[in-house]
Amino acid sequence: MTTAPPPTVSAPALPTEQVYLGHPEKKVTLYFLVTGLLMLLIGVAIGPLQALNYANIDVYQYLPFLKSYYQGLSLHGVLNALVFTTYFISGLLLYLPCRALGVRPNLVVAWAAYWTMTIGVLMAAWAVLGNNATLLYTFYPPLQGSPLFYIGAALLVVGSLIIAAQVIVIWTGWKRSHPGEITPLAAYMSVATWMMWVIASLGLVVEVVVFLIPWSLGWTKGVDPLLARTLFWYTGHAIVYFWVLPAYISWYALLPRQAGGVIASDSMARLSFVLFLLLSTPVGLHHQYSDTGLSIGWKTVQMLLTFLVVVPSMLTAFSVGASLELAAQARGGGGYFGWTRRLPWKDPVFTAQVLAMISFIPGGAGGIVNASLALDTAVHNTAWIPGHFHITVGTATTLTFFAISFWLLPHLTRKPLASVKMALWSAWLWFWGMIIFAVGMHWEGLIGIPRRTYFAGATGLSEMISRAQVPLALTGISGMVLAVAAVLYFTVIFRTLLGRTRVSAQAEVPIPFSQSLAEVEALAGNGGSPKIAGAVRVLERLWVFFALALALVMVMYLPTFISLLLNPHPVPGLRLW
């Protein structure tokens, strides 16, 4: 159990320089994480208002600092889904691979990425807080916001790509200096994730830099909404994997050791990430089934590719489940399900991640509905959709990031977690709050209640509301449960960060890199290294899979983009708020 408070020293806090001595990259990692969590705090604070809206309770009218429900929704979506995740992932997937490879990152470059992102976020925040970019999470044209928002969003992505480039360059250099060696699993998965993001972010970069920024500055008269939507969803679905894959890295490479076990299958873990690299991006058209002007043939092909993403997800469920069973058996567990009782449920690091995985099961099932050309018609643009991504990104990703913060912040600062019990409570309440919210919103969606709607202030919906009393109540209750969970979580985090007690270097929380079952068996057998399977050597060639992923994306998207560019329908901007 990695979160058990290590032996502490009662002496006053050590000078900051000594904490970062030896690994100065800890400091920039801490800045990325804490800034992301501060953004999450603001975004989460607006969450209960959204839940109450879908309980038909209008609170916005009492909040003079928000001009409308839609401004609140824009803040909630942008801060939680885009800003928090990008900061947290940039810090985590810079630190983990560098420590796994034993290489120190270029700190000038890392800090440049941090400040690029921060300047961008401040610009975008100025626009949104001033009610000049109430564009919701998707910022579809012809809605037109302030140029500051688009430029800020671009800088946020640029900052993440600087980190991506640095990690990939570090890994490439490590491969040159370690010929024949296999990349440590955490580093391997991090590099694969960044390669996926490099490909996936191209759509958003082109949309914002080539079209939206010149348009918002008045340099061009119009933007084709369909082209912009297609570019957005080129990135908009793949970005979900950018959010989820860091959670997978923790489940595969860290959680087994935190549970007291080993990685069941190293090669299966690598295979799942290669499949994500190949399949994450060429699937975005399944978000545009209702958009006319796009080929039904390409929509169908991308639907089938979307279903293939189930394969690496199922590999993950099987492999991580096996790792947890091995851990339970090492603790004396047995039986078909009885072994689960031997897992460290009192450890918030462990429990938060397992709850995140459990939430991902119905989330994945709902995703299959959304990806289906036939079934999506019934739930498209209804409350079902936000219900779906709150138990995927809002739970699977966010709850795993909670778990990571419970050990990583103490590791980076040498300050013990302020309260294990409170952290545990926050994880359970967040899980149940999101489950209740998801049930309410999916139910509302099946009744036909639309998403992105000022529902509490709408008129003419009395018949629909009369059929939705139970899901409306569930959604409202969930918002209160989540608010309590957030208060507990941030209390733990701020008490930890502001605490004055530090542990010694020897008692520092370790990075829980897990060993594989093959490594442990090899050490027990002959005391040497395990034999490297041929499949692992093939999977090690990430640059080859990167090229294949890029080629697959071009095949899936070039005909559509060429058609849209040859038949443009630009429209001027509108401001409807």
Phi and psi in degrees as a GROMACS rama.xvg file:
@    title "Ramachandran Plot"
@    xaxis  label "Phi"
@    yaxis  label "Psi"
@TYPE xy
-84.0538  -14.6079  THR-2
-95.5677  -2.55407  THR-3
-59.3137  130.539  ALA-4
-56.0861  120.428  PRO-5
-72.3356  167.174  PRO-6
-54.5947  132.323  PRO-7
-107.586  161.261  THR-8
-109.125  138.248  VAL-9
-85.6734  -2.22302  SER-10
-67.6279  159.751  ALA-11
-59.4032  164.906  PRO-12
-56.7017  140.663  ALA-13
-74.6375  155.163  LEU-14
-56.7173  143.455  PRO-15
-55.5347  -38.4803  THR-16
-58.4324  -35.4431  GLU-17
-70.6191  -31.8531  GLN-18
-66.1027  -38.817  VAL-19
-90.9537  -4.36393  TYR-20
-61.2471  133.375  LEU-21
95.8095  -38.8604  GLY-22
-138.152  74.5117  HIS-23
-64.1686  -16.2772  PRO-24
-66.8774  -13.6038  GLU-25
-59.7078  -37.397  LYS-26
-66.6022  -46.9371  LYS-27
-68.3837  -33.5897  VAL-28
-62.4961  -43.5444  THR-29
-61.4532  -40.5952  LEU-30
-62.5355  -44.2348  TYR-31
-59.4222  -47.6616  PHE-32
-66.2698  -47.6981  LEU-33
-66.9834  -39.9565  VAL-34
-62.1532  -42.3622  THR-35
-61.1222  -41.7  GLY-36
-68.0069  -34.2922  LEU-37
-64.9551  -38.9936  LEU-38
-64.6264  -39.5761  MET-39
-63.2309  -38.9512  LEU-40
-58.4517  -44.9852  LEU-41
-66.5807  -44.7423  ILE-42
-64.2236  -40.6949  GLY-43
-67.9581  -33.2814  VAL-44
-60.4951  -27.1648  ALA-45
-86.2229  -15.4187  ILE-46
-54.7899  -49.2649  GLY-47
-58.1653  -30.2534  PRO-48
-64.9926  -38.833  LEU-49
-66.0502  -43.284  GLN-50
-63.3244  -41.5462  ALA-51
-66.6291  -34.2771  LEU-52
-57.3282  -42.662  ASN-53
-82.3517  2.45855  TYR-54
-102.029  10.4668  ALA-55
66.5131  31.8182  ASN-56
-118.443  119.904  ILE-57
-95.4588  107.671  ASP-58
-100.5  -21.2529  VAL-59
-58.295  -31.6266  TYR-60
-64.8707  -17.413  GLN-61
-97.3399  4.2924  TYR-62
-114.624  94.1461  LEU-63
-67.5458  -19.2569  PRO-64
-79.7453  -8.17518  PHE-65
-114.986  128.072  LEU-66
-75.5396  -27.7375  LYS-67
-161.653  166.51  SER-68
-56.9694  -38.7619  TYR-69
-70.5581  -32.5349  TYR-70
-67.0545  -41.3027  GLN-71
-62.5482  -40.9598  GLY-72
-65.5547  -38.2101  LEU-73
-62.0308  -45.5751  SER-74
-62.01  -46.6178  LEU-75
-59.3361  -49.0789  HIS-76
-70.0351  -45.8722  GLY-77
-67.3016  -45.4586  VAL-78
-68.0347  -44.7836  LEU-79
-74.6814  -48.6207  ASN-80
-82.2636  -37.2961  ALA-81
-99.7016  -50.0973  LEU-82
-80.1586  -53.6275  VAL-83
-54.9031  -50.0677  PHE-84
-63.8121  -41.8143  THR-85
-65.1595  -42.5055  THR-86
-63.3016  -48.9962  TYR-87
-62.7881  -45.0304  PHE-88
-66.6776  -39.9404  ILE-89
-61.5932  -40.9555  SER-90
-68.9576  -46.9631  GLY-91
-65.5556  -46.0986  LEU-92
-87.1088  8.07495  LEU-93
-93.9098  -44.4783  LEU-94
-72.7011  -48.6238  TYR-95
-59.8989  -51.8592  LEU-96
-64.3504  -36.3127  PRO-97
-64.7846  -41.8918  CYS-98
-70.0137  -36.4951  ARG-99
-66.4556  -35.7683  ALA-100
-87.2338  -12.5551  LEU-101
72.0395  33.3638  GLY-102
-122.286  137.23  VAL-103
-88.8878  131.019  ARG-104
-71.3836  162.454  PRO-105
-73.2201  109.79  ASN-106
-69.8424  -30.3761  LEU-107
-62.1752  -44.1469  VAL-108
-66.1381  -42.1965  VAL-109
-62.5498  -43.9246  ALA-110
-68.3763  -34.5821  TRP-111
-61.6446  -39.7524  ALA-112
-64.6098  -43.3138  ALA-113
-60.8307  -47.3395  TYR-114
-72.6955  -31.013  TRP-115
-60.5261  -46.3985  THR-116
-64.0857  -42.4521  MET-117
-68.521  -41.3676  THR-118
-61.5253  -42.1211  ILE-119
-62.2235  -43.6694  GLY-120
-65.5646  -38.7541  VAL-121
-64.1107  -38.8327  LEU-122
-65.1646  -46.1665  MET-123
-66.045  -38.9344  ALA-124
-64.2291  -38.9245  ALA-125
-59.3593  -41.1105  TRP-126
-69.7683  -43.2743  ALA-127
-72.0233  -44.0063  VAL-128
-65.5428  -29.509  LEU-129
-83.2143  6.86738  GLY-130
62.6145  30.5739  ASN-131
-107.524  8.58416  ASN-132
-150.842  52.4475  ALA-133
-83.41  75.9807  THR-134
-113.179  1.73577  LEU-135
63.0334  -177.795  LEU-136
-65.4471  -30.6507  TYR-137
-91.0775  -12.4517  THR-138
32.4701  55.0093  PHE-139
-68.4637  130.913  TYR-140
-66.9585  152.134  PRO-141
-84.7508  3.65489  PRO-142
-56.6013  129.384  LEU-143
-124.498  123.959  GLN-144
-106.226  -176.688  GLY-145
-65.7263  144.788  SER-146
-56.7358  -29.31  PRO-147
-58.5708  -37.1035  LEU-148
-64.8963  -48.464  PHE-149
-66.9463  -42.0352  TYR-150
-65.4883  -40.5232  ILE-151
-63.0026  -42.4849  GLY-152
-62.271  -39.5589  ALA-153
-63.6008  -41.7616  ALA-154
-66.2846  -33.454  LEU-155
-60.4259  -45.8308  LEU-156
-68.2524  -40.2923  VAL-157
-58.8087  -42.7101  VAL-158
-59.0604  -42.8911  GLY-159
-66.3666  -34.7792  SER-160
-71.4566  -28.5564  LEU-161
-63.7041  -42.9701  ILE-162
-64.2144  -42.1859  ILE-163
-57.1843  -47.7353  ALA-164
-62.2001  -41.5905  ALA-165
-64.3075  -44.0065  GLN-166
-64.5852  -42.6441  VAL-167
-65.8765  -40.5719  ILE-168
-64.2111  -42.556  VAL-169
-60.8097  -44.575  ILE-170
-64.5609  -42.0301  TRP-171
-61.5869  -42.2327  THR-172
-64.6501  -38.5654  GLY-173
-63.7878  -40.3288  TRP-174
-62.6753  -38.8904  LYS-175
-65.7525  -37.3868  ARG-176
-87.9929  -4.14569  SER-177
-131.768  61.5703  HIS-178
-60.9328  136.354  PRO-179
85.1447  -11.9571  GLY-180
-85.6134  154.125  GLU-181
-96.2397  134.817  ILE-182
-62.1806  131.869  THR-183
-51.8506  144.587  PRO-184
-57.9134  -45.8397  LEU-185
-61.8604  -39.5122  ALA-186
-69.0974  -40.92  ALA-187
-57.8592  -48.667  TYR-188
-66.1569  -36.774  MET-189
-64.4794  -44.2939  SER-190
-63.884  -42.8435  VAL-191
-61.2274  -39.7108  ALA-192
-64.6338  -44.2928  THR-193
-66.5533  -36.979  TRP-194
-62.4767  -41.8287  MET-195
-60.1044  -42.2953  MET-196
-68.0676  -35.7049  TRP-197
-58.4906  -43.9666  VAL-198
-71.7628  -44.8986  ILE-199
-67.8564  -32.182  ALA-200
-75.8823  -11.3111  SER-201
-58.6178  -38.8774  LEU-202
-61.7472  -47.5738  GLY-203
-66.0659  -39.7434  LEU-204
-61.6063  -46.4193  VAL-205
-65.618  -44.2386  VAL-206
-58.9301  -47.809  GLU-207
-75.8806  -47.8905  VAL-208
-75.316  -43.3717  VAL-209
-82.8192  -35.6212  VAL-210
-110.909  -55.0833  PHE-211
-73.1395  -40.5081  LEU-212
-65.6134  -50.8295  ILE-213
-59.0823  -36.9313  PRO-214
-65.6661  -44.2197  TRP-215
-70.5511  -25.2541  SER-216
-84.7962  -3.93301  LEU-217
83.9095  10.8844  GLY-218
-78.6196  -25.5419  TRP-219
-125.034  154.016  THR-220
-85.0591  -22.8504  LYS-221
-160.141  166.508  GLY-222
-131.823  140.78  VAL-223
-76.7813  113.219  ASP-224
-59.9951  -37.7775  PRO-225
-68.7741  -40.7901  LEU-226
-62.6937  -43.1616  LEU-227
-64.3491  -41.4634  ALA-228
-63.7405  -39.2344  ARG-229
-67.4432  -40.8997  THR-230
-63.7994  -40.2044  LEU-231
-61.7946  -47.1271  PHE-232
-77.6857  -15.6148  TRP-233
-56.1452  -44.1185  TYR-234
-89.3875  -33.0977  THR-235
-61.5847  -30.5902  GLY-236
-87.056  -42.0034  HIS-237
-61.9035  -28.5938  ALA-238
-63.7145  -23.9576  ILE-239
-60.9928  -39.5566  VAL-240
-72.0153  -31.8025  TYR-241
-60.8568  -33.0228  PHE-242
-78.8942  -37.9135  TRP-243
-83.7808  -35.718  VAL-244
-60.2907  -37.1854  LEU-245
-60.5491  -32.9095  PRO-246
-65.5094  -41.0024  ALA-247
-60.2367  -39.5027  TYR-248
-58.9292  -43.6718  ILE-249
-65.308  -42.3493  SER-250
-64.5294  -42.1728  TRP-251
-76.1103  -51.0659  TYR-252
-98.4329  -18.4846  ALA-253
-117.225  -42.3938  LEU-254
-58.4924  -39.5925  LEU-255
-54.3863  -44.7681  PRO-256
-68.4924  -37.9714  ARG-257
-64.2316  -26.0371  GLN-258
-88.6585  -7.35338  ALA-259
92.3897  21.6738  GLY-260
-130.544  -152.247  GLY-261
-134.911  168.644  VAL-262
-75.715  124.305  ILE-263
-65.1579  -42.6132  ALA-264
-146.605  108.332  SER-265
-66.2187  -42.3799  ASP-266
-67.7358  -36.3976  SER-267
-65.8842  -36.157  MET-268
-62.419  -44.754  ALA-269
-66.0307  -40.104  ARG-270
-61.661  -41.7647  LEU-271
-63.0532  -37.2297  SER-272
-73.251  -33.2222  PHE-273
-64.6864  -40.3654  VAL-274
-64.5384  -39.0085  LEU-275
-64.5484  -39.4928  PHE-276
-60.2648  -39.8749  LEU-277
-76.6277  -37.7168  LEU-278
-106.703  -8.39891  LEU-279
-68.5369  -35.8791  SER-280
-90.7999  -44.6153  THR-281
-78.3958  48.348  PRO-282
-135.547  5.17426  VAL-283
-67.8447  -22.8694  GLY-284
-64.8414  -14.7965  LEU-285
-71.6975  -6.94101  HIS-286
-88.1133  -3.9139  HIS-287
-123.209  31.1415  GLN-288
-58.0209  -34.4807  TYR-289
-87.7902  -2.5346  SER-290
-81.0898  118.729  ASP-291
-76.2312  160.114  THR-292
95.2329  -3.42744  GLY-293
-115.332  143.016  LEU-294
-63.4797  130.402  SER-295
-66.2934  -27.725  ILE-296
-63.7022  -47.8833  GLY-297
-68.506  -33.7417  TRP-298
-61.4603  -41.0763  LYS-299
-67.1384  -43.3217  THR-300
-60.896  -43.9188  VAL-301
-70.8368  -27.6761  GLN-302
-61.564  -44.6865  MET-303
-64.4839  -39.8264  LEU-304
-64.2325  -35.3808  LEU-305
-61.7878  -41.405  THR-306
-62.877  -30.8188  PHE-307
-66.1889  -23.8058  LEU-308
-64.4371  -17.6399  VAL-309
-60.3906  -31.1991  VAL-310
-60.0671  -56.5075  VAL-311
-63.0159  -27.7664  PRO-312
-66.908  -41.5083  SER-313
-68.6386  -37.6633  MET-314
-57.8044  -41.472  LEU-315
-65.3664  -45.1602  THR-316
-59.4011  -43.9764  ALA-317
-67.6129  -47.27  PHE-318
-68.1481  -46.4833  SER-319
-67.4857  -38.2143  VAL-320
-59.9243  -41.5475  GLY-321
-64.6713  -38.4468  ALA-322
-61.5483  -41.2634  SER-323
-68.1494  -36.6997  LEU-324
-65.8998  -39.4949  GLU-325
-61.1751  -40.4052  LEU-326
-63.9126  -42.0274  ALA-327
-66.7098  -38.8456  ALA-328
-63.7777  -36.4692  GLN-329
-64.5695  -22.1731  ALA-330
-95.3985  7.8605  ARG-331
96.5232  7.91998  GLY-332
-78.4087  159.72  GLY-333
-164.435  -178.189  GLY-334
86.3821  171.73  GLY-335
-64.6918  -45.8016  TYR-336
-126.184  -11.1338  PHE-337
-62.218  -24.4509  GLY-338
-62.4953  -25.1161  TRP-339
-63.3266  -24.5748  THR-340
-68.4949  -20.0118  ARG-341
-87.8321  -0.568535  ARG-342
-78.9564  157.115  LEU-343
-79.701  71.218  PRO-344
-68.3504  -14.7798  TRP-345
-85.8997  -2.23572  LYS-346
-94.5513  115.767  ASP-347
-63.2984  -28.3582  PRO-348
-62.7739  -44.9542  VAL-349
-71.0796  -51.7381  PHE-350
-62.3037  -43.0692  THR-351
-60.6844  -38.724  ALA-352
-70.939  -40.1961  GLN-353
-67.6295  -39.0556  VAL-354
-63.3558  -37.6538  LEU-355
-61.672  -41.651  ALA-356
-65.7015  -41.1639  MET-357
-61.0263  -42.4872  ILE-358
-64.374  -26.6916  SER-359
-73.0079  -18.4823  PHE-360
-66.4385  -56.6762  ILE-361
-66.3566  -28.7414  PRO-362
-63.1233  -43.9884  GLY-363
-64.8887  -39.4577  GLY-364
-63.3019  -41.434  ALA-365
-64.4271  -32.4506  GLY-366
-64.1355  -33.5616  GLY-367
-65.0095  -37.8025  ILE-368
-61.8947  -46.9751  VAL-369
-62.6988  -33.2319  ASN-370
-79.2484  -15.9504  ALA-371
-79.7613  126.977  SER-372
-59.0751  -34.5487  LEU-373
-81.384  -48.2986  ALA-374
-73.5657  -30.0236  LEU-375
-60.8256  -27.9346  ASP-376
-57.5036  -34.2588  THR-377
-75.7783  -24.5799  ALA-378
-118.336  -3.99644  VAL-379
-58.0883  131.607  HIS-380
58.8969  26.9624  ASN-381
-107.918  177.366  THR-382
-64.2154  -13.8989  ALA-383
-54.3534  -40.9504  TRP-384
-64.5411  -53.6405  ILE-385
-62.52  -29.2081  PRO-386
-61.2524  -39.3366  GLY-387
-65.3731  -51.0524  HIS-388
-79.025  -7.59498  PHE-389
-79.3957  -22.8662  HIS-390
-98.9456  4.37425  ILE-391
-106.619  -74.3521  THR-392
-71.3881  -43.2152  VAL-393
-69.7766  -20.5619  GLY-394
-118.072  -61.3076  THR-395
-56.0821  -47.1374  ALA-396
-77.8216  -54.1342  THR-397
-64.8743  -42.3093  THR-398
-67.1454  -34.1888  LEU-399
-66.9693  -38.6937  THR-400
-65.7845  -33.7493  PHE-401
-57.5057  -49.8347  PHE-402
-59.1644  -42.8511  ALA-403
-63.1944  -40.7387  ILE-404
-64.4536  -27.9821  SER-405
-66.1934  -26.7368  PHE-406
-109.229  -30.2159  TRP-407
-74.6769  -39.5386  LEU-408
-63.8969  -45.5255  LEU-409
-59.3792  -36.4342  PRO-410
-64.488  -45.3928  HIS-411
-71.2251  -33.6986  LEU-412
-103.579  -12.976  THR-413
61.247  25.3489  ARG-414
-105.415  128.937  LYS-415
-66.3425  150.37  PRO-416
-57.3362  131.226  LEU-417
-62.3312  -39.7914  ALA-418
-153.656  109.18  SER-419
-64.3129  -41.6098  VAL-420
-64.6022  -42.5859  LYS-421
-67.3273  -37.5209  MET-422
-61.8314  -40.8875  ALA-423
-63.8484  -44.1972  LEU-424
-60.9572  -42.2142  TRP-425
-61.7041  -38.0234  SER-426
-66.4502  -47.1689  ALA-427
-64.1012  -43.2383  TRP-428
-67.5285  -38.5478  LEU-429
-62.8646  -43.2985  TRP-430
-60.4474  -53.0897  PHE-431
-68.612  -34.1817  TRP-432
-60.6681  -44.5041  GLY-433
-69.7148  -37.202  MET-434
-63.458  -46.1102  ILE-435
-62.6038  -42.1854  ILE-436
-60.1739  -44.3652  PHE-437
-64.8611  -41.2858  ALA-438
-60.9496  -46.8212  VAL-439
-61.3148  -45.3674  GLY-440
-72.7395  -39.5477  MET-441
-61.076  -42.4549  HIS-442
-62.2656  -46.5153  TRP-443
-59.7983  -39.5339  GLU-444
-62.223  -40.4626  GLY-445
-67.2624  -26.2652  LEU-446
-76.6494  -21.3962  ILE-447
110.251  7.24785  GLY-448
-67.695  126.134  ILE-449
-75.645  155.24  PRO-450
-86.9358  173.597  ARG-451
49.1964  42.144  ARG-452
-130.777  135.848  THR-453
-72.7245  73.731  TYR-454
-62.7074  -43.4619  PHE-455
-66.3148  -20.2114  ALA-456
-106.551  3.07312  GLY-457
-79.0992  156.376  ALA-458
-119.515  160.443  THR-459
81.1515  14.3095  GLY-460
-113.175  19.2324  LEU-461
-61.1396  -38.5107  SER-462
-66.2262  -42.4114  GLU-463
-65.8512  -41.054  MET-464
-65.2076  -36.3003  ILE-465
-64.3701  -26.9931  SER-466
-89.3772  -4.38014  ARG-467
-119.839  24.8558  ALA-468
-62.3069  -42.5003  GLN-469
-67.0918  -53.0773  VAL-470
-62.2965  -31.4347  PRO-471
-63.082  -42.6554  LEU-472
-65.8685  -41.9811  ALA-473
-60.1575  -43.5464  LEU-474
-63.8129  -42.7878  THR-475
-64.2312  -42.9086  GLY-476
-63.091  -40.6484  ILE-477
-61.2936  -35.8569  SER-478
-61.4637  -36.9404  GLY-479
-71.6723  -40.001  MET-480
-62.1813  -43.6822  VAL-481
-66.1175  -33.7178  LEU-482
-64.1197  -42.0783  ALA-483
-64.2759  -43.917  VAL-484
-58.6455  -42.5613  ALA-485
-65.2255  -40.2388  ALA-486
-61.1171  -44.766  VAL-487
-63.7572  -44.4526  LEU-488
-62.1763  -50.2383  TYR-489
-71.8008  -25.1504  PHE-490
-62.9183  -45.3001  THR-491
-61.5171  -45.5495  VAL-492
-64.4518  -47.2229  ILE-493
-71.2789  -36.2472  PHE-494
-63.7056  -36.1156  ARG-495
-67.1544  -49.2019  THR-496
-67.4497  -34.7198  LEU-497
-92.409  -4.65488  LEU-498
-64.272  153.664  GLY-499
-100.349  -14.0394  ARG-500
-83.0783  131.454  THR-501
-123.56  150.202  ARG-502
-90.5919  165.887  VAL-503
-72.9382  166.102  SER-504
-59.838  -35.7072  ALA-505
-67.8012  -27.4349  GLN-506
-97.7145  8.94225  ALA-507
-61.2103  140.677  GLU-508
-60.3998  123.08  VAL-509
-76.7636  160.047  PRO-510
-75.724  122.284  ILE-511
-82.6326  54.5808  PRO-512
-62.6286  127.698  PHE-513
-93.6684  149.882  SER-514
-87.9828  155.33  GLN-515
-88.0274  160.739  SER-516
-59.4004  -38.5888  LEU-517
-63.2176  -40.1888  ALA-518
-63.9191  -43.7682  GLU-519
-65.3556  -42.11  VAL-520
-66.2021  -37.2578  GLU-521
-66.0047  -42.3952  ALA-522
-63.9226  -38.9213  LEU-523
-71.6411  -29.0184  ALA-524
-82.3322  -63.3047  GLY-525
-123.081  4.75863  ASN-526
74.2259  8.98604  GLY-527
-111.173  -161.997  GLY-528
-88.0311  151.539  SER-529
-70.0556  154.031  PRO-530
-69.246  132.243  LYS-531
-85.1466  122.859  ILE-532
-69.9843  150.882  ALA-533
-60.3382  -35.1725  GLY-534
-62.0578  -37.0672  ALA-535
-65.8656  -39.1198  VAL-536
-65.4725  -36.4154  ARG-537
-66.7141  -45.44  VAL-538
-65.6676  -21.1057  LEU-539
-66.2306  -19.498  GLU-540
-82.353  70.6886  ARG-541
-66.5341  -31.1762  LEU-542
-63.4136  -34.544  TRP-543
-65.1628  -44.3655  VAL-544
-69.0928  -30.96  PHE-545
-62.1555  -44.6377  PHE-546
-65.1802  -40.3724  ALA-547
-64.2341  -40.337  LEU-548
-63.099  -41.602  ALA-549
-64.7263  -41.2034  LEU-550
-64.8174  -40.9453  ALA-551
-64.0941  -38.9941  LEU-552
-63.9247  -42.0866  VAL-553
-63.7644  -41.4784  MET-554
-63.635  -40.9816  VAL-555
-76.4449  -25.6137  MET-556
-116.166  -28.4611  TYR-557
-56.4398  -46.037  LEU-558
-58.0635  -39.7148  PRO-559
-67.0237  -45.6808  THR-560
-67.4172  -38.267  PHE-561
-61.9086  -42.6648  ILE-562
-62.7269  -42.473  SER-563
-68.3242  -38.6881  LEU-564
-69.8975  -30.85  LEU-565
-79.3545  -16.4762  LEU-566
-130.113  64.5822  ASN-567
-74.9042  148.5  PRO-568
-133.425  71.0805  HIS-569
-69.8357  142.269  PRO-570
-129.859  152.429  VAL-571
-73.8698  166.786  PRO-572
-77.3926  154.608  GLY-573
-129.006  147.317  LEU-574
-125.252  107.891  ARG-575
-103.661  12.5525  LEU-576
